[in-house]
Amino acid sequence: MRDGQLARVDWFAAPPNEPRSPFVLVIWAPERHKGGDVACPVQVGGSTVRPIVGIDPLQSLVLALVYVRHELEQRVSAGWSFYRSLSDPQAFDPSTYFGS
């Protein structure tokens, strides 16, 4: 594990008509970024780590959560299913993590 992880979930996900595969979501602690801004690094589902930049640590963290929510909603809209384990018979809706 990379140091500074604030949150990590190890799920399984399946695009339409494909088998489940590991889906890792990680949010790291905000860190100083070029130009005096602050970035909260995020990785969604094996993508490259993306710095989510804000003017301070709180804004970068909030924007990181907005980004994660958007990425998950895009996948659900495209027909992806999410599972908490490989053997879990019931998919879950990741939007439940974000309230209403």
N, C-alpha and C positions, 0 to 999 in steps of 0.2 A: 504494500500500500504506500502511496505517496504521502508524505507528511502534510499535515494541514487539512485533511479531509473533514469537512463539516458534516456531510451526509453522503451515504452510499447505500444503494439498494441493488441487490442482485436478483433480478426477475428473469422470466423467460417471456419471449414475445414471438408471435407468428404473424407474418404478413399473410394476406389472403391466399389460401390454397398452398401454403408452405408449412413445414414442420416447425415446432418450437425451437428456438435457439436462445442462448444466454443473451440477456439484455442488461447491461450495467449502466447505472446512472450515478454520477458523482458530482458533488458540488464542493469545491475547495474554499478555504477561508480567503477573504479579500486580501489583496496584496498591492503594494505600490506598483503603478504602471507608468509608462512614459508620459511626460508632460504634466506630472503631478496628480493625475487621476488615479483611481483605484480600480482594480480589476478582480472579479470573482471568476476564477476558472471553472468551467463546466464541461462535462462530457456526457453525452446522451447516446446510449445504445451503441457504443463502440466507435462513434465518430471521433474526429480529432478533438483535442481539448480546445475549447473556445473561450477567450477572455471576454467576460461581460463587464463593460467599463461603466463606471459611475463617477460622480464627483466626490464621493466619500464611501467608506465601507458599507454603510447602511443602504445607500442607493444601489451600489453594485450588487449587493446580496438580493435586494428586492427585485432588481432587473433580472438577475440570474433565475430567480424563481418564476418570474413571468416568462422568461425564455423557455425554461423546462416545461412549464404548463403548455405553452404554444406548441412545442415540439411533440409532446405527447398527444395533444388534441389533433394535430395534423395526422399522426399515425392512426389514431382511432378513427378519424374521418375517412382514412384510406382503407379501413377494414381490418386493421391489425387487432390481434387479441393479446392480452397481457395476463400472465400467470405468476403466482408467487413461488411456485416450484414446478419442476419438470413433470411431476405426477399429479399436480393439482387438476381435478376434473373441471373446475369452474373458473372461467376467465373473470377478471375483475376490471372495473373501470378506473384507470389511474386518475381521472379528474376528481375522484372522491378525496384525494390527498389535498385538494386545494379549496374545499368548501364550495359554497355557492357564489 
